[in-house]
Amino acid sequence: MVCIRKASLEDAPALVDLTHQLGYTINLQALSDNVKAYLGESDRSLFVAALEGFVVGYIALDVAQTFHRGGKHMRVVSLVIDRLHRGRGIGKLLLQKAEERAKQQGCWVVEVTSSSRRQKEGTHDFYLKRGYLKDGSQAYFYKLLEF
């Protein structure tokens, strides 16, 4: 049986591996610092999916005040399920937990971005099947800052 629970610092090693599976490189110290930040702030949440005592997935969430309308919005920052456990409904459980948390936080929407390369993997269909709407009218821009 899958257990969805709040993450703890002890989960960090498993979260490093899962983050690598998501395609991002991060070391244990940096990820541990991120876990501490998520555990220490009320507008952030980090939940894990555990199966037989092993972490097999996680979801990281940020809540922010919406400036251009009343209320707050929640953003799914990361959602990943271990490749050996995909397709078993674990992602659905984590997303349900996120939606529950969003309602508790007074959010009017949950938003997520997913790169076009993940469409082939079925990620976009995953969100569509759960009632998420695809908005093709927006472009994503970013700028890396030098320190």
N, C-alpha and C positions, 0 to 999 in steps of 0.2 A: 504494500500500500504506500502510495506517495504522500508524504507529509510536506505541506507548505508552511514554512516558518520564517520568522525574522532571521536574517543572517547574523552571524557573530564573527568576531575577529579570527576565531579558530577555523572558519571556513575559507580563509584567504588562499591557502595553497590549492584547494580545489577550484576556486574562482579564477586563479591564474590560468590553469589548464583550460577551463571553459572559455576564458577570454581569448586564449590562443586559438581555440577552435572557431571562434567567431571571426578570426582573421586579424586580431590586434596583438601587438607585442607589448608586454608589460612585465616588469619583474615583481617579485613577491613584496619587496619593500614599498614600491609605488602603489601596488594594489592594496596592501594593508593600510596605507595612509588613506586611500580612497574609501575603504570599508569604514575606517574610523570616522571620516567626514560624514558618510551616509548615516552612520549610527548616531551621530551627535547632533543632527539637525532635524527639526520637525518638518521641514519642507522637502525632505529627502527620505526615500524608503529603499530598502534592499531586502528582498525575500529570496529564499532558496527553496528548491525542491529536493527533498531527501528521499531516497529509496533504500530501504534496509540499512540505514545509517550513513549512506554515502550521498554526497551532494551531486546531483545529476543535472541541475539547471539553476538559473537565477534570473531575476528581473530587477533592474535598477530604475528608480523613478524620481523625477524632480517635479515639484509643484511650484508654480510662479503665479503672481498676480497678473491678470490680463489687463493691459493698459487701455486698449481701445474699446473695451466693453466691461461690464461688471463681472465680478467673480474671478476665479482662478482656473488655471488649466494644468493638466498633468501631462508630462512628457515621459514616454518610455525611452530611457537612455540606452539601455542594453537589455536584450532578452536572448538567452541562449540555452539550449538543451544539449547535453552530451550526445555526440553523434550516434552512440550505441543505443540511445533511449528515445530517439526522435520517433514521432508517429504514434506515440502511446497516450496522448492527451495531456502530457505534462505541461507543455507550453500553454495550452488552454487553461489549465488550473492556475498557472502563474498570471496569465492575463486577467482571469476572473478576480484574482487577489488584487491586482492593480486597480481594476474598476471599483472594487469594494473600497479600497483605500482612497480613491479619487472622490467617491461620494462622501466618505468620512471627512475629507479635507475641504468639501464644498466646491469641488471642481465641476465645471459645466461641460468639459470635454477631456478626452484622453487622446493624445496625438502620438504618432510614431513615424519615423522616417525609415525607409528601407531602400538600400541602393538598388539600382536597376539590375546589377549582377545577381542579386538574391532572388530575382523573379524566377530564374531557371530552377532554383532550389525549392521552389514552392512557397517561399516566405510570403510573397504578396497574396497568394491564394489563401494562406493561413489567416491573414488579417481580414480579408474580404469575407471569408466564411464565418467570422466572428462578428460581423456587422460593421466593420470599419470601412469607411468610404475612401476611395482613392481620389486625390485631388491633383490632377495633372496640370493645374494652372499655375503652379508655383515652381520656382527655380531655387536651388540650394546654392548659396554662395558662402565661401569662407576665405579667410586670409590667415596664414600662419604668421605668428608674431615672433620676432627675434628678440632675445634678451641679452 
